[in-house]
């Protein structure tokens, strides 16, 4: 296993050890975001405070009839890729 993969694996294990006990106490969308989602994105290496990398409440309109937003869009060169 490459050192990068091993380091990533260890980060995810450390993240799981923190958030699994928290999950039972999370009772709202806002607390899910701050207690579980944002730490996961940070553990994945994303800078959640960088608007060039993460865009919260991004429009995800798939038709004129339905106007939707996703909680986060991950951007690459200003274009949402995930």
C-alpha positions as CSV (number, residue, x, y, z in Angstrom):
1,X,0.0,0.0,0.0
2,X,1.4,3.4,-0.9
3,X,2.2,5.9,1.9
4,X,-0.5,8.2,0.6
5,X,-3.2,5.5,0.7
6,X,-2.1,4.4,4.1
7,X,-2.2,8.0,5.4
8,X,-5.7,8.5,3.9
9,X,-6.9,5.2,5.5
10,X,-5.6,6.3,8.9
11,X,-7.4,9.7,8.5
12,X,-10.7,8.0,7.8
13,X,-10.3,5.6,10.7
14,X,-9.6,8.5,13.0
15,X,-12.6,10.4,11.6
16,X,-14.9,7.4,12.2
17,X,-13.7,7.0,15.8
18,X,-14.8,10.6,16.4
19,X,-18.1,10.8,14.6
20,X,-19.6,7.4,15.3
21,X,-20.2,8.3,19.0
22,X,-21.5,11.7,17.9
23,X,-24.1,10.4,15.5
24,X,-26.6,9.4,18.1
25,X,-26.7,12.9,19.4
26,X,-27.2,14.6,16.1
27,X,-30.8,15.7,15.7
28,X,-31.1,18.3,13.0
29,X,-29.8,19.0,9.5
30,X,-27.6,21.8,10.8
31,X,-26.0,19.6,13.5
32,X,-25.5,16.8,11.0
33,X,-23.7,19.3,8.8
34,X,-21.4,20.7,11.5
35,X,-20.8,17.4,13.4
36,X,-20.6,14.8,10.6
37,X,-20.5,16.2,7.1
38,X,-17.9,19.0,7.5
39,X,-15.5,16.9,9.5
40,X,-15.8,14.2,6.8
41,X,-15.0,16.6,4.0
42,X,-12.1,17.9,6.0
43,X,-10.8,14.4,6.6
44,X,-11.0,13.8,2.8
45,X,-8.7,16.8,2.4
46,X,-11.1,19.4,1.3
47,X,-10.9,23.0,2.5
48,X,-14.5,23.6,3.4
49,X,-13.9,27.3,3.9
50,X,-12.5,27.9,0.4
51,X,-15.2,29.0,-2.0
52,X,-13.1,28.0,-4.9
53,X,-13.1,24.4,-3.7
54,X,-16.4,24.0,-1.8
55,X,-19.7,25.7,-2.6
56,X,-22.4,25.2,0.0
57,X,-26.1,25.3,-1.1
58,X,-25.1,25.1,-4.8
59,X,-27.9,25.1,-7.4
60,X,-28.5,21.7,-8.9
61,X,-31.3,22.4,-11.3
62,X,-32.0,19.4,-13.5
63,X,-35.0,20.9,-15.3
64,X,-37.0,24.1,-15.5
65,X,-39.7,22.5,-13.4
66,X,-37.6,21.5,-10.4
67,X,-35.3,24.1,-8.7
68,X,-33.1,22.3,-6.3
69,X,-29.9,22.8,-4.3
70,X,-27.3,20.4,-3.0
71,X,-25.7,20.8,0.4
72,X,-22.2,21.1,-1.1
73,X,-20.7,21.1,-4.5
74,X,-17.0,20.3,-4.9
75,X,-15.5,22.5,-7.5
76,X,-12.5,22.1,-9.8
77,X,-11.5,25.3,-11.7
78,X,-14.8,26.8,-10.7
79,X,-16.9,24.0,-12.2
80,X,-18.9,21.6,-10.0
81,X,-17.5,18.1,-10.3
82,X,-19.3,16.4,-7.4
